[in-house]
């Protein structure tokens, strides 16, 4: 899939004198959608912000009734929700193209969300943000869970209904399986890391890679699933590769050759390790064991053979 192209736009455009002097559109869904994505009401949390319907309508120069009709278009398509009584708006896909640049950004969300009005929509927004954060590297996930783990642990009415449906499905499945002949249990995947895999994970946690578009990023944050990568690098596929040394060398290479650095760090490391594994061994041939002489007489006899009689 081809990479999407973007154009950056400053939120200040809505207050720019020349922009405000242009002809304004009447109430409509498209213009309101762009306002919800780029307006001055937005805060540090992508898609979740405090704003009243009257304030947004006034900023756009629309009558309140026209604003409500335009927002209804957006809401009916599931693109945004609002709790106007609490003055809270949630645009669920705003984070899709505004992902946090570091775990520290997520930490900054905590105080911003705590200051927002209490509303079921706020918790829905937190859960919606998690749907995107959970696919980011471990450091991002840990920062989010530290700040919002309590909210995620709470069960919403919809989740309760889903859980009841899952339980009913499990009961039905169990009853069906009990009538079927028993089959051999599936092998369990290993959970514990081997010493080499632990070494790989530790190396990833310390090596600093250059990633195009992101700058210098520590290894475990530069890959989507650092645990899986550690299992691969420390697994049976690269037994002759010195793990820590080559993770560091690969990271140094990305910083030295920034114009050639790859975005997919996991794939880059797998290729690096594969090349190292395929290189011919540089180990010296094993030395022949020296003959052991049990008696002093045997040793003297051997010396005479070598140097001759004097």
KADA-V402747 format. One line per field, one symbol per residue. phi: phi as a letter, one per 30 degrees, with the letter a starting at -180 (. if undefined). psi: psi as a letter, one per 30 degrees, with the letter a starting at -180 (. if undefined). Layout:
BEGIN
phi: ???
psi: ???
END
This chain:
BEGIN
phi: .dddcbbdbdddedcddddddddcddeaddddddddcbddddcdcdicacacddddddddicdeddddddddedddcidabbcdddhbbbcdcddecbdddaedddeddeddddddddaeddddddddddecddcdeeeddddddddbedddddcdeddddddddddddddddddddddcddcdddddddcdddeddddddddddcdcccceibidbdedcdcdbddddddddcdddbdccdededddddddddddcddcdcdddddddddddddddddddcddeddddddccdbdddddddddddcidc
psi: kkkkklkkkkffffgkeeefflkkllkleeeeeeeffglffkafjjfjlkkleeeeeeefglleeeeeeeeeeeefggfllkjfefhkkjjfgefeghkkflfeeeeffeeeeeflkkkfeeeeeeeeeefeefglleeeeeeeeeegeeeefkkleeeeeeeeeeeeeeeeeeeeefflkklkkkkkkkekkleeeeeeeeeeffkjlkkkffakkkefffleieeeeeeeegaffifgkjeeefeeeeeeeeeeieffkkejeeeeeeeeeeeeefkkkgkkkkkkkkkkkfleeeeeeeeeeeflk.
END
